[in-house]
Amino acid sequence: MSRLPSGRGGQSFVEYALIIILLAIVLLAILLILGDDLRTFINDLLQTWFPAGPVVP
């Protein structure tokens, strides 16, 4: 079994962190662009599934 050099573990951690940061930036950009439309879609969907009926005290 080959072992990684001692400095390699930190490098792979940084690479994974950069990928996660990049994915977070892309997700944030998508939410900023589609935010209002997405909120309207989810709201309409929830009101279709759970219509507000009369509230009986």
RODO-2510 file (C-alpha; in nm, 4 decimals, decimal comma):
residues 57
     n   res          X          Y          Z
     1     m     0,0000     0,0000     0,0000
     2     s     0,1388     0,3382    -0,0890
     3     r     0,1223     0,6173     0,1637
     4     l     0,0738     0,9807     0,0828
     5     p     0,3604     1,2173     0,1565
     6     s     0,3132     1,4108     0,4789
     7     g     0,2265     1,7400     0,3054
     8     r    -0,0324     1,5849     0,0736
     9     g    -0,3136     1,5586     0,3299
    10     g    -0,3360     1,9320     0,3816
    11     q    -0,3331     1,9946     0,0102
    12     s    -0,6303     1,7654    -0,0518
    13     f    -0,8189     1,9324     0,2346
    14     v    -0,7670     2,2718     0,0716
    15     e    -0,8833     2,1342    -0,2628
    16     y    -1,2034     1,9965    -0,1083
    17     a    -1,2625     2,3260     0,0737
    18     l    -1,2245     2,5206    -0,2527
    19     i    -1,4731     2,2915    -0,4271
    20     i    -1,7255     2,3371    -0,1451
    21     i    -1,6795     2,7155    -0,1536
    22     l    -1,7268     2,7185    -0,5316
    23     l    -2,0460     2,5132    -0,5020
    24     a    -2,1758     2,7477    -0,2311
    25     i    -2,1116     3,0516    -0,4530
    26     v    -2,2911     2,8886    -0,7476
    27     l    -2,5869     2,7934    -0,5263
    28     l    -2,6057     3,1452    -0,3845
    29     a    -2,6005     3,2943    -0,7355
    30     i    -2,8833     3,0633    -0,8437
    31     l    -3,0891     3,1574    -0,5385
    32     l    -3,0297     3,5283    -0,5988
    33     i    -3,1362     3,4982    -0,9627
    34     l    -3,4360     3,2697    -0,9090
    35     g    -3,5244     3,3691    -0,5535
    36     d    -3,8573     3,5438    -0,6118
    37     d    -3,9775     3,2947    -0,8715
    38     l    -3,8756     3,0040    -0,6509
    39     r    -4,0507     3,1543    -0,3486
    40     t    -4,3690     3,2073    -0,5525
    41     f    -4,3554     2,8521    -0,6886
    42     i    -4,3122     2,6989    -0,3414
    43     n    -4,5869     2,9193    -0,1965
    44     d    -4,8313     2,8217    -0,4732
    45     l    -4,7408     2,4556    -0,4338
    46     l    -4,7945     2,4606    -0,0573
    47     q    -5,1264     2,6425    -0,0919
    48     t    -5,2380     2,3796    -0,3419
    49     w    -5,1410     2,0943    -0,1101
    50     f    -5,2642     2,2593     0,2112
    51     p    -5,5482     2,4990     0,1286
    52     a    -5,6363     2,7404     0,4062
    53     g    -5,9811     2,6382     0,5232
    54     p    -6,1976     2,8122     0,7783
    55     v    -6,0372     2,8234     1,1199
    56     v    -6,2729     2,6975     1,3890
    57     p    -6,1858     2,8116     1,7436
***
